[in-house]
Every structure is written in C-alpha cells, then in structure tokens.
Amino acid sequence: MPEISIIVPVYNVEVFLRQCLDSLLAQTFRDFELICINDGSTDSSLDILEEYAAADGRIRLFSKENEGYGKTMNLGLSEARAPYVGIVESDDFVKKEMFGTLYGAIRENRADVVKCNFYKYTAGSGEGNGPSPEYPDWVYGKVVEPIGCPELYLANSSIWAALYDRRFLEENGIRFNETPGGSFQDISFQFRVLSSARRMTVIQDALLYYRTDNMMSSVHSPYKIYCICDEMHAIEDYIREQDGERQEILWPRLARRKYYDYRW
C-alpha cells in the first residue's frame, strides 16, 4: 500500500503534461501512486498518459467522458488508497523534494493538512514573480487550528500545494462541488478544509510551480466567471449546516473571502 495518493486531473493539456508527470516521477520520496484521470480529452493527453502508465506501475489511469473538474476530482478521492492525498494540476510541475517534505511535516506534526508556498510560473520568465508568499510569517513551522486564524482564509486556495490526511477528508465529508460545467471548485473545497481541520501546519518553502500562462485555464475564460458564485453558494449551504457558534465565526470568514475572490 503506498503512503501517498497523488491525484492528477487531465483535460487537453498535451503541451504541459509530460513536464508534470516527469516532475512527479522524479520525486525523492517514491512510495506513492499517481491517480491520473483523463476527463474526456480530445487532444493527445490520453496517449501520453497511456505511454507513462505502461512504463511506471505507480500510475493508475482512469479515462471517462468529460464531466468537469468536480466529478473528476471526486473520482480521484474515491480511488485513493494511501493514508495521505496530494493534488497536482496537469499543467503544473513540482520540485523533486515536494512530497517528501510534505510527508515529513504532516507525520511529524500529526496534522490534518500541511500547506506550502509555490512559484507563479510562466514559460518565458522561468519562476515568474518568484515564490508567492500566501501566509503571514508567524504561521510558519507552527501547528494551528485554521478556523481561529482569519488570515488563512485569504490565502490563495492552492489546494495543490498541500498534502491531506485522507481519513480527515472522509470523516468530514470534504469533497468537490460537482456543478456541471463549473470551475473554481477549489474555493469551496479549501474553505471546508480550513473550517474542519484541527491541526494544520504551513511550510515556508515554495515547492510547486503554478503555471499562469495556460490560456486554456478557467482563469482566462470570461464564460467561467460566474462559476465563482456557485462556489460561494456551496459555502453558504455548508455554513448553514453548522451550529450557531460556528456560524458566527464562519460568516465573516466567507464575507472576506467573497470580497477577495470577486475582486480577483
């Protein structure tokens, strides 16, 4: 049984996919499985996945009709076998020490989730704007309960710069919103993680390269902009399910998050 399940959702990323997979297979920590899910790609992404799966037994390949990011990610979570779960977008790539570092931190701190910083990357400028400092300095190296730290709710959702305890996700029913044709499902996922985790630790190092020049990404599509509203509605539904004391804490967290995301 592997120690980490890394979920890689794939849709029409033939230009970037090899770089992503090569970076994962080069990890210094090797006890993992790659759950690669082809979400109905119409380019050569599936051919690339089949090539890599034939060459490395750690890759588990699933291919299905196009159903969107939420259903794709939930399939990956359902198929994960390891005690810890990571997520890497198929147009991003990672440092070779990423999952070894995250694994050491989540085990040492008995954390529900460990996060790290990342680089904003464009092919023309290498590391782009350099490491993206998402968190206040005081949080690094500590174990915190995020619901008591409003600053953490303003960080980039960056669900892919993280490692999660799979049992924590399952016990709290944390899954992705399956809005048909939706995007930005990382927003409600991240909010639920922060609001449910009892123990979270953050690593200051940037360990992942977040690609900002993929013009097929949802952030570049004006037709996807209102999908953010769907995510906010999902969070509102989640908050209404909580008891009164937690609601008093979470409504202001959501108000600040709405302002941050709508402005963005």
Summary of the structure (lengths in Angstrom):
residues: 264
radius of gyration: 17.5
end to end distance: 41.0
largest distance: 53.1
contacts: 853
relative contact order: 0.15
helix: 42%
strand: 24%
